[in-house]
Amino acid sequence: MANSKQQITPYFFLLPGFIFLGVWLIYPATRAVWMSLHEWTVIPSAPKTFIWFENYIKIFSDPIFWPALRNTLLYALVTVCGQILLGVGIAILVDSLRKGQVFFRVSFYLPVVTSWVVVSLLFKYLFNSSPSGYINFLLVNQLKILPSPIAWLNEAATAWVAIDSLGIWKGVGWTMVIILAALQSLPEECFDSASIDGANRWQSLVYIKLPLLAPTIVLVIIMLTIGAFQAYIPIALITNGGPLHRTEVMLSYMYSKAFSDQEFGYSSALAFISAAIVFGISRLQMSAKRKV
């Protein structure tokens, strides 16, 4: 009897977590799958027509889906590469400091904990297309680099400069903290042995630190890629997907189809296609991690 109680007791502790998981994850995901197979409307009394996989088939002929997917992939590529290069570089520099590590860790991490809404509006102001926009004022009036102001947010190419810059600035502190923690956990014996053998700091970095950090860097890349596919707030607040959907990403397009066009079934199908793409990219990255 006592033995059976010991076996059951852990499940009572796990039960609240299972209930939370079921209510907030499993049920919504199952409901979204069901919605993606229907021509769905939010009006309770309106009919929901079962159309099988038509929403999924429709995606591949959607003229906006492919640009949105391309924009998402490019955003992920630019921001992930930027965050990795800057994050690793800053982590190495901070790790080399004798004093002030806590100050620099906090300073670089502050953008991570700031509100996406606040910093998106801030960058929208900085890249304002008018001459009074701070970036234009700096480049035209102060540094004299440009002869006239740039309409940053009126063209897709220049709008992406603002969006990508925000993505890199916002996340580089997180990358720095993870890489710095990995750096400080490396065994000192490796560097002592290398120093005895005559290796300088640059050789220790290239041949010891970076190879030992490779698994952590790949893991960070996977997490950053997943985060890049979840980008919505900066696009919505800075350009709202314009002009002419040229800065649309997967998440903003999903939101637009659901809440502007009232195509909830189609939006759900887009969500699962996006999830499948993220899963595929993550699997490739995990395969690379195992080979490192």
C-alpha positions as CSV (number, residue, x, y, z in Angstrom):
1,M,0.0,0.0,0.0
2,A,2.8,2.4,0.9
3,N,4.6,1.5,-2.2
4,S,1.6,2.3,-4.4
5,K,1.3,5.7,-2.7
6,Q,4.9,6.4,-3.4
7,Q,4.3,5.7,-7.1
8,I,1.2,7.9,-7.3
9,T,2.5,10.9,-5.3
10,P,4.7,12.3,-8.1
11,Y,1.8,12.4,-10.5
12,F,-0.1,14.7,-8.0
13,F,2.8,17.1,-8.2
14,L,2.9,16.9,-12.0
15,L,-0.9,17.3,-12.4
16,P,-1.1,21.1,-12.2
17,G,1.6,21.3,-14.9
18,F,-0.2,18.9,-17.1
19,I,-3.5,20.8,-16.7
20,F,-1.7,24.1,-17.5
21,L,0.0,22.5,-20.6
22,G,-3.3,21.0,-21.8
23,V,-5.3,24.3,-21.4
24,W,-2.8,26.7,-22.8
25,L,-0.9,24.6,-25.3
26,I,-2.4,21.3,-26.4
27,Y,-6.0,22.4,-26.7
28,P,-5.2,25.7,-28.6
29,A,-2.9,23.8,-31.0
30,T,-5.5,21.1,-31.6
31,R,-8.2,23.8,-32.1
32,A,-5.9,25.6,-34.6
33,V,-5.4,22.4,-36.6
34,W,-9.2,22.0,-36.8
35,M,-9.6,25.6,-37.8
36,S,-7.0,25.2,-40.6
37,L,-9.1,22.6,-42.2
38,H,-12.2,24.9,-42.4
39,E,-13.3,28.1,-43.9
40,W,-13.6,29.6,-40.4
41,T,-15.4,32.6,-39.1
42,V,-15.5,34.0,-35.5
43,I,-19.3,34.4,-35.7
44,P,-20.7,31.6,-33.5
45,S,-23.8,31.0,-35.5
46,A,-22.1,31.2,-38.9
47,P,-21.4,27.9,-40.7
48,K,-17.8,26.6,-40.7
49,T,-17.2,24.8,-44.0
50,F,-14.9,21.8,-43.9
51,I,-12.6,22.2,-46.9
52,W,-9.9,19.6,-46.1
53,F,-6.4,20.9,-47.1
54,E,-7.5,23.7,-49.4
55,N,-6.0,26.3,-47.1
56,Y,-2.7,24.6,-47.2
57,I,-2.8,24.2,-51.0
58,K,-3.8,27.9,-51.3
59,I,-0.6,29.0,-49.5
60,F,1.7,27.9,-52.3
61,S,-0.1,30.0,-54.9
62,D,-0.4,33.0,-52.6
63,P,1.6,35.9,-54.1
64,I,2.3,37.4,-50.7
65,F,3.4,34.2,-48.9
66,W,6.6,33.8,-50.8
67,P,7.9,37.4,-50.3
68,A,6.9,37.1,-46.6
69,L,8.8,33.9,-46.3
70,R,11.8,35.3,-48.1
71,N,11.7,38.4,-45.8
72,T,11.5,36.2,-42.7
73,L,14.5,34.1,-43.8
74,L,16.6,37.2,-44.7
75,Y,15.6,38.8,-41.4
76,A,16.7,35.7,-39.6
77,L,20.0,35.5,-41.5
78,V,20.9,39.1,-41.0
79,T,19.9,39.4,-37.3
80,V,21.3,36.0,-36.2
81,C,24.6,36.6,-37.9
82,G,24.8,40.1,-36.5
83,Q,24.0,39.0,-33.0
84,I,26.4,36.1,-33.1
85,L,29.3,38.1,-34.4
86,L,28.8,41.0,-32.0
87,G,27.7,38.8,-29.1
88,V,30.8,36.5,-29.3
89,G,33.1,39.5,-29.8
90,I,31.7,41.5,-26.9
91,A,31.7,38.3,-24.6
92,I,35.4,37.8,-25.4
93,L,36.2,41.4,-24.7
94,V,34.2,41.5,-21.4
95,D,35.8,38.2,-20.3
96,S,39.3,39.7,-20.8
97,L,38.5,42.6,-18.4
98,R,40.0,42.5,-14.9
99,K,37.4,45.0,-13.5
100,G,34.0,46.2,-14.5
101,Q,32.6,42.9,-15.9
102,V,29.3,43.3,-14.0
103,F,28.8,46.9,-15.3
104,F,29.3,45.8,-18.9
105,R,27.1,42.7,-18.6
106,V,24.3,44.8,-17.2
107,S,24.8,47.5,-19.8
108,F,24.7,45.2,-22.8
109,Y,21.8,43.2,-21.4
110,L,19.5,46.2,-20.7
111,P,18.1,46.2,-24.3
112,V,17.0,42.6,-23.9
113,V,14.7,43.4,-21.0
114,T,13.3,46.6,-22.5
115,S,9.8,46.5,-24.1
116,W,9.6,45.6,-27.8
117,V,6.9,48.2,-28.2
118,V,9.0,51.0,-26.6
119,V,12.2,50.3,-28.6
120,S,10.2,49.8,-31.9
121,L,8.7,53.2,-31.5
122,L,12.1,54.6,-30.6
123,F,13.7,53.2,-33.8
124,K,10.7,54.5,-35.8
125,Y,11.5,57.9,-34.5
126,L,15.2,57.6,-35.1
127,F,14.7,56.5,-38.7
128,N,12.0,59.1,-39.4
129,S,12.0,60.0,-43.1
130,S,11.8,63.7,-42.4
131,P,15.0,65.9,-42.0
132,S,14.2,66.1,-38.3
133,G,14.6,62.3,-37.9
134,Y,17.7,61.7,-35.8
135,I,19.6,59.4,-38.2
136,N,18.9,61.9,-41.1
137,F,19.9,64.8,-39.0
138,L,23.1,63.1,-37.9
139,L,24.1,62.0,-41.5
140,V,23.1,65.2,-43.3
141,N,23.6,68.0,-40.8
142,Q,26.3,66.7,-38.4
143,L,28.5,64.3,-40.3
144,K,27.8,65.7,-43.8
145,I,27.8,62.2,-45.3
146,L,24.6,62.6,-47.2
147,P,23.4,65.6,-49.3
148,S,19.7,65.1,-48.5
149,P,17.6,63.1,-46.0
150,I,16.7,59.4,-46.8
151,A,13.1,58.3,-46.7
152,W,14.0,55.3,-44.6
153,L,10.6,53.8,-44.0
154,N,9.1,54.6,-47.4
155,E,11.2,52.0,-49.2
156,A,11.6,48.4,-48.3
157,A,15.4,48.2,-48.7
158,T,16.0,51.1,-46.3
159,A,13.2,50.1,-44.0
160,W,14.9,46.8,-43.5
161,V,18.0,48.7,-42.3
162,A,15.9,50.0,-39.4
163,I,14.2,46.7,-38.6
164,D,17.4,44.6,-38.8
165,S,19.3,47.1,-36.7
166,L,16.7,46.9,-34.0
167,G,16.7,43.1,-34.1
168,I,20.5,43.0,-33.7
169,W,20.6,45.7,-31.0
170,K,17.8,44.1,-29.0
171,G,19.3,40.6,-28.9
172,V,23.0,41.0,-28.9
173,G,23.1,41.3,-25.1
174,W,21.4,37.9,-24.6
175,T,24.0,36.2,-26.9
176,M,26.8,38.0,-25.0
177,V,25.6,36.7,-21.7
178,I,25.2,33.1,-22.8
179,I,28.6,33.0,-24.6
180,L,30.3,34.8,-21.6
181,A,28.9,32.1,-19.3
182,A,30.3,29.4,-21.5
183,L,33.7,31.2,-21.7
184,Q,34.0,31.4,-18.0
185,S,33.2,27.7,-17.6
186,L,36.1,26.6,-19.9
187,P,38.8,24.7,-18.1
188,E,41.8,26.9,-17.3
189,E,44.2,23.9,-17.7
190,C,43.8,24.1,-21.5
191,F,45.0,27.7,-21.6
192,D,47.8,27.1,-19.1
193,S,49.1,24.2,-21.2
194,A,48.9,26.3,-24.4
195,S,50.7,29.2,-22.7
196,I,53.5,26.8,-21.6
197,D,53.8,25.6,-25.2
198,G,54.2,29.2,-26.4
199,A,50.7,30.0,-27.7
200,N,49.8,33.7,-27.6
201,R,46.3,35.1,-26.8
202,W,45.2,35.1,-30.4
203,Q,46.2,31.5,-31.0
204,S,44.5,30.5,-27.7
205,L,41.3,32.2,-29.0
206,V,41.3,30.7,-32.4
207,Y,42.5,27.1,-31.6
208,I,41.1,26.6,-28.1
209,K,38.3,29.0,-27.1
210,L,36.3,29.1,-30.3
211,P,36.4,25.3,-30.9
212,L,35.3,24.7,-27.3
213,L,32.5,27.3,-27.7
214,A,31.3,25.8,-30.9
215,P,28.5,23.7,-29.4
216,T,27.2,26.7,-27.4
217,I,27.3,28.9,-30.4
218,V,25.3,26.5,-32.5
219,L,22.7,26.2,-29.7
220,V,22.5,30.0,-29.5
221,I,22.0,30.1,-33.3
222,I,19.1,27.7,-33.0
223,M,17.4,29.8,-30.3
224,L,18.0,33.0,-32.2
225,T,16.6,31.5,-35.4
226,I,13.4,30.4,-33.7
227,G,13.1,33.9,-32.2
228,A,13.6,35.6,-35.6
229,F,10.6,33.6,-37.0
230,Q,8.6,35.1,-34.1
231,A,9.3,38.7,-35.1
232,Y,6.1,40.7,-35.3
233,I,6.1,43.8,-33.1
234,P,8.9,45.7,-34.8
235,I,7.4,45.1,-38.2
236,A,3.9,46.0,-37.1
237,L,5.0,49.2,-35.4
238,I,7.7,50.4,-37.8
239,T,6.3,49.6,-41.3
240,N,3.1,47.6,-40.7
241,G,4.3,45.3,-43.5
242,G,4.4,48.1,-46.1
243,P,4.9,49.5,-48.5
244,L,2.8,47.1,-50.5
245,H,3.6,44.1,-48.3
246,R,7.3,44.4,-49.1
247,T,8.3,44.3,-45.4
248,E,5.8,41.6,-44.5
249,V,7.1,38.6,-42.5
250,M,5.3,35.3,-41.7
251,L,3.9,36.4,-38.4
252,S,2.7,39.8,-39.5
253,Y,1.0,38.2,-42.6
254,M,-0.7,35.6,-40.4
255,Y,-2.0,38.4,-38.1
256,S,-3.2,40.4,-41.2
257,K,-5.1,37.4,-42.7
258,A,-6.7,36.6,-39.3
259,F,-7.7,40.0,-37.9
260,S,-7.9,42.2,-41.0
261,D,-9.3,39.7,-43.6
262,Q,-11.1,37.5,-41.1
263,E,-9.5,34.3,-42.7
264,F,-8.8,32.5,-39.5
265,G,-8.6,29.0,-41.1
266,Y,-6.1,30.3,-43.7
267,S,-4.1,32.1,-41.0
268,S,-4.0,28.8,-38.9
269,A,-2.6,27.0,-42.0
270,L,0.0,29.6,-42.4
271,A,1.0,29.1,-38.7
272,F,1.5,25.4,-39.2
273,I,3.5,25.9,-42.4
274,S,5.7,28.4,-40.6
275,A,6.1,25.9,-37.7
276,A,7.1,23.2,-40.1
277,I,9.8,25.4,-41.7
278,V,11.2,26.4,-38.3
279,F,11.2,22.7,-37.3
280,G,13.1,21.8,-40.5
281,I,15.7,24.5,-40.0
282,S,16.2,23.6,-36.4
283,R,16.7,19.9,-37.3
284,L,19.4,20.9,-39.8
285,Q,21.0,23.1,-37.1
286,M,20.8,20.3,-34.5
287,S,22.5,18.0,-37.0
288,A,25.3,20.5,-37.4
289,K,25.6,20.8,-33.6
290,R,26.1,17.0,-33.3
291,K,28.9,17.2,-35.8
292,V,30.7,20.0,-34.0
